[in-house]
């Protein structure tokens, strides 16, 4: 097979998409790959889990919704979508304002790494399993994520800074999570991804003068993939009430909500020029995404963060300030730098704890778990 004649948009499996990307990797950027390799509190991570426990799942309690979701994924509505067409405007990377260019490339590299992280995890779930329901689900999700990562990498390659995805697979550090923690984290990541992409897409639909790069035109179909992936994890969590309804599970759900929301706040506020170019206020954008995600997550989570509580935004702002001071201390180095990092780390922990310990809102998940994208 001549993989150079093929495109990741047409790949029907994750393995096929990765083979195409690997063939192109000789053109990739060491600097971009090094950035994707970083493991910090704010960078996307690669995960592994107990695959035997995952393989033992019985989807009988959600069989009707499960079969409908898999039929939708099996039909592959986005095959061929994630490729450049005549709608792909020429990008003047050399003429782009330097600060915007740096922040936008950071956004693309981070997004590519996050999408590829999902591809690697889902592909491994399919490879390790024997449960036909689980294997089929993750074959489709890994296929989708490979296409997303490949499409972002095409945009990066145009700027000369693509990520060597094969190198990431072999060399990036993997973090172990128990399956239920994978469910919480990945469900939220997929749903918040939907909320982020659709919010940007609708904003630029109304204000096309702020669409400074053509990739944003592809966000509607993209976010619908994210939505359906979140639906899969919602169904997995509904196979066993203990996953979401026990006392300790509720505490963990609050932890992951706090971690993912606050991390998004800090990441986004590190890209002021990017959001200015999009024509959005960062505080407004983040709160809009949190509102959408919180509304969606009521399909399966029995608790939610009260994002309207003033403590929430205050805690996010304090965490952001502490993380900035931590980065400044890291660059300073030496004894004073180390002392500064300890102090900033303590402030970050207190800010996180302030958000986590807010009174939570209780919700009542509906009898039917499935949702459709409505934004």
C-alpha positions in Angstrom: 0.0 0.0 0.0 1.3 3.4 -0.9 0.5 5.3 2.3 1.6 8.6 0.8 -1.3 8.5 -1.7 -3.7 8.2 1.2 -5.0 10.6 3.8 -5.9 10.2 7.4 -9.4 11.5 6.7 -10.1 8.3 4.7 -8.5 5.8 7.2 -11.0 3.3 8.5 -8.9 2.3 11.5 -6.6 4.0 13.9 -3.7 1.8 12.7 -4.2 2.9 9.1 -4.3 6.5 10.1 -1.1 6.2 12.2 0.7 4.5 9.4 0.0 7.5 7.2 1.2 9.9 9.8 4.3 7.8 10.5 5.3 8.0 6.8 5.0 11.8 7.0 7.0 12.0 10.3 10.3 12.6 8.6 9.1 16.1 7.9 8.1 16.7 11.5 9.5 19.3 14.0 11.7 18.3 17.0 10.6 21.5 18.8 6.9 20.7 18.4 7.5 17.0 19.4 9.5 18.1 22.5 6.6 20.4 23.5 4.1 17.6 23.1 6.4 15.3 25.2 6.3 17.6 28.3 4.5 16.2 31.3 3.3 19.1 33.5 0.1 19.9 35.5 -1.2 21.6 32.4 -0.1 19.5 29.4 -2.1 16.6 28.0 -1.1 13.2 29.3 -1.1 9.7 27.9 -3.0 7.2 30.0 -3.1 3.5 30.6 -5.6 1.4 32.8 -6.6 -2.0 33.9 -7.7 -3.5 30.6 -9.0 -6.7 32.0 -11.4 -4.8 34.3 -12.6 -2.8 31.3 -13.0 -6.0 29.2 -15.3 -7.5 31.8 -18.0 -4.8 31.4 -21.5 -6.0 30.7 -23.4 -3.5 28.7 -26.7 -5.3 29.0 -28.3 -2.6 31.3 -27.8 0.0 28.5 -28.1 -2.4 25.5 -30.7 -0.4 23.5 -28.8 2.9 23.7 -25.5 1.1 23.2 -26.6 -0.5 20.0 -28.0 2.7 18.7 -24.7 4.6 19.4 -22.6 1.9 17.8 -24.7 1.9 14.7 -24.2 5.6 14.5 -20.4 5.2 14.8 -20.4 2.3 12.4 -22.0 4.5 9.7 -18.9 6.7 9.9 -20.6 10.0 9.1 -17.3 12.0 9.1 -15.3 9.7 6.9 -13.3 12.0 4.5 -14.2 15.1 6.3 -11.0 16.0 8.0 -8.9 17.0 5.1 -8.1 20.3 3.4 -10.6 21.3 0.6 -11.2 24.5 -1.4 -12.5 26.0 1.9 -9.0 25.8 3.3 -7.8 29.4 3.0 -4.1 30.1 2.5 -2.4 30.9 5.8 0.3 33.6 6.0 2.3 32.1 8.8 5.3 34.4 8.2 3.0 37.4 8.3 1.1 36.4 11.5 1.8 38.5 14.5 4.5 36.7 16.5 2.7 36.5 19.9 -0.5 35.2 18.2 1.5 32.7 16.1 3.2 31.4 19.3 0.0 31.0 21.2 -1.9 29.5 18.3 0.8 27.0 17.6 0.8 26.1 21.3 -3.0 25.6 21.1 -2.7 23.4 18.0 0.2 21.3 19.5 -1.7 20.8 22.8 -4.9 19.9 20.9 -3.0 17.4 18.7 -1.4 15.8 21.7 -4.8 15.6 23.5 -6.5 14.0 20.5 -3.7 11.6 20.0 -3.7 10.7 23.7 -7.3 9.5 23.2 -6.3 7.6 20.0 -3.5 5.7 21.8 -5.7 4.8 24.8 -8.7 3.7 22.8 -6.5 1.7 20.4 -4.9 -0.1 23.3 -8.3 -0.8 24.8 -9.4 -2.4 21.5 -6.1 -4.4 21.2 -6.1 -5.8 24.7 -9.8 -6.8 24.8 -11.9 -9.8 23.9 -15.3 -8.3 24.7 -16.9 -7.6 21.3 -19.0 -4.7 22.6 -15.9 -2.9 24.1 -13.6 -3.7 21.2 -16.0 -2.4 18.6 -16.6 0.8 20.5 -13.0 1.6 20.9 -12.1 0.7 17.4 -14.4 3.5 16.2 -13.3 6.0 18.8 -9.6 5.4 18.1 -10.3 5.8 14.4 -11.9 9.2 15.0 -9.2 10.5 17.3 -6.5 9.4 14.8 -8.2 11.5 12.1 -8.5 14.5 14.4 -4.8 14.3 15.4 -3.8 13.8 11.8 -5.8 16.8 10.6 -4.3 19.1 13.3 -0.9 17.8 12.3 -1.6 18.7 8.7 -2.2 22.3 9.8 1.0 22.2 11.9 3.0 20.7 9.1 1.9 23.7 6.9 3.6 25.9 9.5 6.7 23.6 9.6 6.2 22.4 13.2 4.3 19.1 13.0 4.4 16.6 15.9 6.0 13.2 15.4 3.1 11.1 16.7 4.9 7.8 16.4 7.7 9.1 18.6 5.1 10.2 21.2 3.6 6.7 21.2 7.0 5.1 22.0 8.5 7.7 24.3 5.9 9.8 26.2 5.3 8.8 29.8 2.0 7.0 30.6 -0.1 7.7 33.7 -2.1 4.9 35.2 -5.7 5.4 36.1 -8.3 2.9 37.3 -11.1 2.4 34.7 -13.6 4.5 36.6 -11.2 7.4 36.8 -10.6 7.0 33.0 -14.4 7.2 32.6 -14.7 10.4 34.7 -11.7 12.2 33.1 -12.3 11.1 29.5 -16.1 11.7 29.6 -15.4 15.3 30.8 -12.6 15.8 28.3 -14.8 14.7 25.4 -17.8 16.7 26.5 -15.8 19.8 27.4 -14.1 19.4 24.0 -17.6 19.5 22.4 -18.5 22.6 24.4 -15.2 24.4 23.5 -15.4 23.6 19.7 -19.1 24.4 19.3 -18.8 27.7 21.2 -15.9 28.8 19.0 -17.7 27.6 15.9 -21.0 29.4 16.7 -19.1 32.6 17.6 -17.1 32.6 14.4 -20.3 31.7 12.4 -21.7 35.1 13.7 -18.3 36.9 13.4 -16.4 35.4 10.4 -14.0 38.4 10.4 -12.3 36.8 13.5 -11.7 33.5 11.7 -8.0 33.9 11.3 -7.3 30.3 10.4 -9.4 27.9 8.3 -9.3 25.0 10.7 -12.1 26.6 12.7 -14.5 25.8 9.7 -14.2 22.1 10.6 -15.2 22.5 14.2 -18.9 21.6 13.9 -18.4 18.0 12.7 -15.4 17.7 14.9 -17.3 18.6 18.0 -20.0 16.1 17.1 -17.4 13.3 17.2 -16.4 14.6 20.7 -20.0 14.5 21.8 -20.6 10.9 20.6 -17.4 9.8 22.4 -18.7 11.4 25.6 -22.0 9.5 25.1 -20.0 6.2 25.0 -18.5 6.9 28.4 -21.8 8.0 29.8 -23.2 4.6 28.9 -20.2 2.8 30.4 -20.8 4.6 33.7 -24.5 3.7 33.6 -23.7 0.0 33.4 -23.0 0.0 37.2 -24.7 2.4 39.6 -21.7 2.3 42.0 -19.5 4.1 39.4 -21.4 7.3 40.0 -23.7 6.9 43.0 -21.5 5.8 45.8 -20.3 8.4 48.3 -16.6 8.0 47.3 -17.5 8.2 43.6 -19.3 11.5 44.2 -16.1 12.8 45.8 -14.0 11.7 42.9 -16.5 13.2 40.4 -16.2 16.6 42.2 -12.4 16.2 42.1 -12.3 15.6 38.3 -14.8 18.4 37.7 -12.6 20.8 39.7 -9.4 19.6 38.0 -10.6 19.8 34.5 -12.4 23.1 34.8 -9.6 24.9 36.7 -7.0 23.5 34.3 -8.9 24.8 31.3 -9.1 28.3 33.0 -5.4 28.4 33.5 -4.5 27.1 30.0 -6.9 29.6 28.3 -5.7 32.6 30.3 -2.1 31.7 29.2 -3.2 32.5 25.6 -4.6 36.1 25.7 -3.6 37.1 22.2 -5.2 33.9 20.7 -8.5 34.7 22.3 -8.3 38.4 21.4 -7.8 37.4 17.8 -10.9 35.2 18.0 -12.8 38.2 19.4 -13.8 36.5 22.7 -13.4 37.5 26.3 -11.6 34.6 28.0 -13.6 34.8 31.2 -16.9 34.8 29.2 -15.7 32.0 26.9 -14.6 29.7 29.8 -17.8 30.3 31.8 -19.9 29.6 28.7 -18.1 26.3 28.1 -18.4 25.4 31.8 -22.2 26.1 31.6 -22.7 23.9 28.6 -20.5 21.1 30.1 -22.3 21.2 33.4 -25.7 21.0 31.7 -24.6 18.1 29.6 -23.0 16.2 32.5 -26.3 16.1 34.3 -27.1 13.1 32.1 -24.8 10.9 34.2 -23.2 12.8 37.2 -25.3 13.2 40.4 -23.3 16.2 41.5 -21.9 19.3 39.8 -19.7 22.3 40.7 -21.7 25.5 41.5 -19.9 27.6 38.9 -22.2 30.6 39.7 -20.8 30.7 43.2 -18.3 33.6 43.4 -15.8 31.3 45.1 -15.4 29.4 41.8 -14.1 32.3 39.7 -12.0 33.6 42.6 -10.5 30.2 43.0 -9.7 29.9 39.3 -8.1 33.4 39.3 -6.0 32.6 42.4 -4.9 29.3 40.8 -4.0 31.1 37.6 -1.9 33.7 39.5 -0.1 30.9 41.5 0.7 29.0 38.3 2.1 32.1 36.7 4.3 32.8 39.8 5.4 29.1 39.7 6.6 29.4 36.1 8.4 32.7 36.9 10.2 31.1 39.9 11.1 28.1 37.7 12.8 30.4 35.1 14.6 32.3 37.9 16.2 29.1 39.2 18.5 28.8 42.2 17.5 28.8 45.8 15.2 31.7 45.5 13.5 30.1 42.5 13.0 26.9 44.4 11.6 28.8 47.4 9.3 30.7 45.1 8.0 27.5 43.5 7.2 26.0 46.9 5.2 29.1 47.9 3.4 29.3 44.6 2.6 25.5 44.8 1.1 25.9 48.2 -1.1 28.8 47.0 -2.2 26.7 44.0 -3.1 23.9 46.3 -5.2 26.2 48.5 -6.9 27.7 45.5 -7.8 24.2 44.2 -9.1 23.2 47.6 -11.2 26.3 47.8 -13.0 25.3 44.6 -13.3 21.6 45.6 -14.8 22.3 49.0 -17.5 24.6 47.7 -21.0 23.2 48.4 -21.9 21.0 45.4 -25.2 21.0 43.6 -27.0 17.7 43.5 -28.6 16.6 40.3 -30.9 13.7 39.3 -29.7 11.9 36.2 -32.6 11.1 33.8 -33.8 7.5 33.2 -32.6 7.7 29.6 -29.0 8.6 29.4 -28.6 9.5 25.7 -28.4 13.1 24.5 -28.1 14.7 21.1 -25.9 17.8 20.4 -28.2 20.8 20.5 -25.9 23.8 20.6 
